Amino acid sequence: MDALRQKERTPQDLGPRASLLVDKHVQYIVDFALSEGSLEHILTEHFKMSGIYWSLAALYLLGALDRLDRDKIIDWVLSCQHACGGFGASERHDPHLLYTLSAVQILALYDRLDALDAGRVAAYVAGLQREDGAFAGDGWGEVDTRFSYCAISCCSLLGRLDAIDVPKAVEFVLRCGNFDGGFGATPGNESHSGQMFTAVGVLKIAGAEDRLDADLTCWWLSERQTPSGGLNGRPEKLQDVCYSWWCLSCLHMLGRGHWIDEDALSRFILHCQDEERGGISDRPDDMVDVFHTFFGVAGLSLMGHPGLKEIDPVYALPVDVVERVRRWNASQTGA
């Protein structure tokens, strides 16, 4: 066991993976997006809207957003909107907060938020808020801090935070906090890195991050780094590229990105690249997918990796897109 741990700590010769394989990742994403009717597409239809967001956001960071058909994607996104204002994962799926946020993010990437009736979307989101401040993901009533983030992020991007009860949303998220500085999906649930992003993101958008014990929260986050350099979701679990985003974004939101070894994390992400096919996997030499490709690229962007556009740690969108959205919202209100 000691020998194995020492091996994990020893820097490896990454060979072709020592640098970010931009062209290969772009081609991998484009090939995936254009493989309509493939088994992979059929099996991922239930979260297709988010899959398109991950693909487009990664392409934007890589400087290749123009590689896919903008108008076709926008038309498809709008075809997934329901009369209630919410969006489904695809044309045949019911509306859900997860996919409503992904739809708004896609339209923000393409500078087409004007294609939406912001009031109608905000009304759908507001209709899912409960008396205790929590949000259900859809009409079936499941509650999770993920949905709190989706709601407040969506309304913020649309300039409609006034549509929801933000103070109550903040209080619900704070009740999901634990003694260790972490956050769970609902009050009393185990701390998890994914919930950390959603909870800290809600507080940041609401301007309530000062309600956190930031040192304790960031201690929990920094403890997620393993000897491999990668980050995990909970104590004693394996490292995974996606936590490069969930954890690191929170550390950056709270001004403590330097609390982990970013060089080691960068090496871990690069080691997870497929140098032949392109794409990034959860761990070295596993099968790649669009989800981990985006969050790997996003993590590298947060760390200032050369050649990547800068990403906003709160909204998981490029910084220049967030700035453009703010200008658009200001123009709508006359501010």
Number of C-alpha atoms within 10 A of each C-alpha: 6 7 8 9 11 11 13 14 14 11 12 12 10 14 9 14 16 15 15 21 18 18 11 17 26 23 17 21 24 18 11 17 16 12 11 11 9 10 9 12 17 11 11 13 16 17 17 19 26 24 22 23 24 25 24 26 25 28 25 23 21 20 15 17 19 11 14 16 10 13 10 9 15 16 11 14 24 15 14 23 23 16 11 13 19 24 29 26 27 20 18 11 16 17 24 22 27 23 29 27 27 25 28 24 28 25 21 20 22 18 14 14 20 12 11 15 11 18 15 14 25 24 17 23 30 19 15 24 22 15 10 10 19 24 28 23 24 19 12 9 12 11 18 20 28 25 25 30 28 25 30 30 25 26 24 20 21 23 20 18 19 11 18 20 16 19 12 16 25 25 16 20 27 19 13 21 24 16 9 12 18 23 29 24 23 20 16 12 12 16 23 20 27 21 26 27 26 27 27 28 27 27 25 17 18 17 11 15 18 10 11 15 10 18 13 14 22 24 17 21 28 20 14 25 24 20 16 19 23 25 29 25 23 18 14 9 11 16 22 22 29 28 25 31 27 24 27 30 28 26 25 18 17 19 12 18 19 12 15 20 13 20 10 17 24 24 21 25 30 24 24 25 32 22 17 10 12 20 27 32 26 24 20 17 12 12 14 20 18 22 21 26 28 28 25 28 32 32 27 25 23 21 21 13 16 11 12 22 21 21 26 20 24 22 20 18 23 22 17 14 20 20 12 14 21 16 12 18 18 12 10 11 8 7 7
